[in-house]
Amino acid sequence: MILNKNKSIIGLITLVISLSFISCSEDVEIWDSNTLSYSGTYDIQLLSEDETTVYVDYDAGDQIQVYNTAANVANDIWIHDLDGVFPLTSKFNFAGNSTSFMSTSTAWDDLTNNLDALDVPDTDSTINDEDIADLVESVDGVPNDPNNPNHIEGVIIDDDNNLIITEADVVLTVDREYIRSAITEGSIGIADAQTTGGNTSDSIRIKIVLYSGTVTFTSYETDEDSWVIPGTPEYDWEFTSVAYDSALIPDETYVVSGYRYTGHAEDEH
């Protein structure tokens, strides 16, 4: 009994040490995943399409996360840019496998929206003077007061440049970058990359095309329980639709290159 107990203790210690080592070297959050060969956190550089120019070099926080969708379907993954190198939280469907993959389509209508491009306008913050004219033109309405070009039906920009919504069903269309995207080339290698600290890790390389255009929002009356002043309605924006417009904002193509995050101190940037 004492011998068996000691074996159990030794086994438990070994298990704890093993798990500790794994957690230090790689932060894998999803163990039971049909996209595990893609999944992980990667330190990245952002390069020009021909890879001759480095726009963003390795730096603290410049990482992407790759993980499975809720449906956990093979070759359906999310890519999330953690530090806003190019603000992206998008779902992709790939042809191929993790060693060589690409989006099943590059057509706008077949792609999913980038959640980061759908952020509603902030009604609590100010806007820049240079943005006022564009904002006025983008609202589906006409000035109530011809002497005040910043006063629009359903929307007011006050003297402090605060954006104030005064009624529901006001339509606002704004220019937005990187609304949808497609990957034209992609690969993840196994133990074929050297980290900045001299360690060995898995490589990642993707060529991504970013499509831009406009995003439309519509104002709505918020729940009465949330009004600051009882009896005084408040309003907010909700997402309505997107539209592709390469004439407004041309397509951009970049190469994202890097390696799987190791967690080792010498690889921290």
N, C-alpha and C positions, 0 to 999 in steps of 0.2 A: 504493500500500500504506500509506504514511504517512497519507494522507487518510482511508482507510477505518478505520485504527486509531484515529485521533482521533475519528471519528464514533462508533466503538464505545465509546470511553471516555466521550464526552459522553452517549451513550445510557445507559450504566451509571450515571453520576452522576445523571442525571435520574430513573432508576428508583429509585435509593436514596433520593433526596430525596422522591419521591412516596410511597414506602412509609413513610418516616419520618413524613411529615405525616399519613398515614392512621392510623398506630399511635398518634399523639399525640391525634388528635381523636376516635377511637372504637376501642374494644377489641372488634373483631368476631372471634370465635374460630372460627366455622363459616362458611366461604365457600360451600361446596357444600351448601346446605340447602334443603329444600322448604318451610321455614317462615321463610325469611330476612326476610320483611316483618314478622314478629313479633319476631325474635331481637334480643337486645342486653341491655345493662345500663342500668337506668333509676334515676335519683334520684327519690325518692318522698316524698309526704306521705300520712298516713293521716287520712281524714276520716270524719265521721259519715255515716249513710245519706243524710240530706238535705243533706249538704255544708255545713252551717252551723257545724260545730265542727271544729277542727283538733286531732286527738289527738296526732299526731306531725308536726312540721314538718321541713323539709329540714335534714338534719344529716349529719355525716361518717359514712359507712358505711350510712346508711339507703337501701338500694337493693334492687331485685329484678333477677334475671336471668331472661330468657326464652330458651329454646333448644329445639331439636328433640329428639325421642325417638330411641332407637337405630334404630328402624324408618324414621326420616326420612320420615314420612307427613305430607302437607299437613294443617294444622289440628289435628294432635296435637302438643302442646307441654308442656314442663315449665316451671313457675314456681317459683323458689327465692328465698326471702326471706333476703338475705345477713346481716342484722343482727338477726334475731329480732323485728322490729316486731310481726309475728304469725307465730310460727314455722311455716314452710310450705316443704315440698318436695313438690310434687304434680304429677301428670300430668293434663292436661285435653284433652278432645276438643271442638272448637268447630264450630258451624255459622256460616256466613258467611265473611268474610275479615278481614284485619287492620284494615280501616277500620271494620268493624262486625261484632262477633262476640259469641257467648254459648255457654255449655255446651250440648251437645246434649240434656242431661237434667239436672234438678235433684234427681231422686229418689236417695235414699241408696244404694239397691242398685246404681245405675248409675255411681256415682262411685268414684274410686280413693282409696286410703289416703294420707294425708299421712305421709311417712316420718319427719318430725320428731316425730310423735305416737306413734311405735312404739318409741322408745328403751326398751331394757330397763332395769328397776330396777338401780341401781348397787350391787352387793354390797360394794363397797369403801368406801362412804361412809356417813355417819350420816344418820339421819332426825330430823326435829323431833319434840319431845314431843307436840305437838298432832296430828301425823299418825299416832301409834302406834295410837290407838283405831280410826281408819278402816282402817289397814293390817291390824290384827288381824281386824276384821270382814270384810275383803275376801278373806281366805285361806280356801280350801275345806278346813276342818279345825276341830278343837276344841282348846282348851287341854289340854296334857298334865298340867299342874299347876294346879288351880283356884286355888291361892294365888298364882300368877304369871300374870296376864292377858297378859303379853307373851311367854309361852312357848307356841308353837303347834306342833302336829304338823308337822314338816318345816321349820319356820322358828323361829329364835330372834332376839329383839331383846335384845342384852346390855346390861349396865349403862351402856355408853357409847353406846347407841342404834345400834350397828352391826347391820345386817341380815345374818343368817347363815342360809344354806340348809343343812339337814342331810340331805336325801334328795332323790331324784328324784321326778318326777310330782306335785309340789305345784303347785296351781293358784292363781294370784294375779290378782285383777281390780282394776284401779285406775281412778280417774276421770281422763279426759284431755280437754283442750280441742282443738278444731280437728282432729278426726280425718279428716274429709272436707270438701270444699268445692266450690262451684259458682259460676260467673261468670254473672250475669244480664244484664250489659251490659258491653260492652268496645269500645274503639276505640284505634287508633294513627294519629296524624296525621303528615303530612309537612311539616316545616319550619314548623310552626304554633305553636310554643311559644317563649317567651322564658325563658332561664335566669336564675338569680339573679345571674349575672355580666353579663347583658345580651346574651348571644349567642342565636342562633336554633338550635332543635333540634326533634326530633320529639316530639310529645306522646304520653302514654299515660293512659288513664282506664279503670279497671275497677271494677265493683261486684261484690263478692264476698260470698257467704253462707258462714259457717263453721258446720259441724255438729259437735257434741261428744257424748260418751257415756263408754263404758268400753272399756278394752283389757285383754285377758287374756293372761297369760304362764304358761308351765309350766316347772318346773325340770327340769334334766337333769344327768347326771353328765358332767363334762368329760373330755377325753382324759387318760389316765393320765400321759402324758409331761409334762403341764403342772402336775401337782400339786407344791406346794411341799415337802410332806413325803411322801416315798415311802411308799406303802401307805395314805395318808390321803386318801380321796376328796374331791374338791371339786365344787361344783355351780354352775350359772349358770341364768339365765332365757332362754327363747326365746319369741318372739311366737307366739301361738296364734290369736287372733281379736279382732274389734271388734264393738261394739254401739252403736246409736244410742239416745240417751236425752235428749230435749229437756226433759223434766221435771227431770232432774238438772242439766243445764247448758243453758240456753236458747240457741237459735240466735242468731248475731250477724251483722249486715250492716254492711259498711264500704265506703267508696269509696277506692281507691288512685289517686292522681293524681300526675303528674310528667312528666319529660321524659328523653329518651335522654341518657345520660352522654356528655359531650363530651371530657373529659380536659384541658380548658383550666384553667389555674391560677385564673382569676377565678371559675370555677364550682365550685371546691372549697369544701366547707362546714366 
